[in-house]
Structures are given as C-alpha cells and as structure tokens.
C-alpha cells in the first residue's frame, strides 16, 4: 500500500466500510453521514478554540477527510475528479476582503 496514493486511501476507507458492513447497517445513509461530519467540524472547532495541540487538530481533520471519502463511496461519485474540477473553478475566482478577512467566493453584487 502506497500512503501517497489516492486509490490506496480510498481502498482503505472502502475496507473500513466493508468491515463494518456500512452498506447494510445504515452507515452509508447520507443524512447520518452529514450528522457525523457536523460532529467532526465541531471537534475541529474545539481544537482551534481551546488551543489543543496540532496533533489533535490533525486527527480531527483526518476523521473528517475519512468521512468525506466514505460519503463519496456511499453516494457513488469520484471525489478526486470532483476535487480537481472544483479547484479549476475556484482558481478563476477573485478575492475580496470582507470585514477584515479574505473571501474567495462567487460574489453576487
């Protein structure tokens, strides 16, 4: 297994889903997955706001990434492909300062 290979990372997430039979036990239900992602975002927020070590933040970010990858499996789409499509799109956007913070968005005037 190559730790730098997207294909191997996705295979590891698929193996986790298979091990726990997520397909047949509700683990791939999208509403459930959204709730788990919201929970992980809360844990990421707590790491930052409570000044936890970067290792704790990295672990929570990894949890969210695994959930995102698993959501791609559950919903049957190629996350890698959509990542690159989205990157191309957002690289074309302009940035603005909004309330002292940079925003890169599709601004609608």
Buried (B, 14 or more C-beta within 10 A) or exposed (E): EEEEEEEEBBEBBBEBBEEEEBEEEEBBEEEEBEEBBEBBEEBBEBBEEEEBEEEBBEBBBEBBBBBBBBBBBBEEEEBBEEEEEEEEEEEEEEEEEEEEEEEEEEEEE
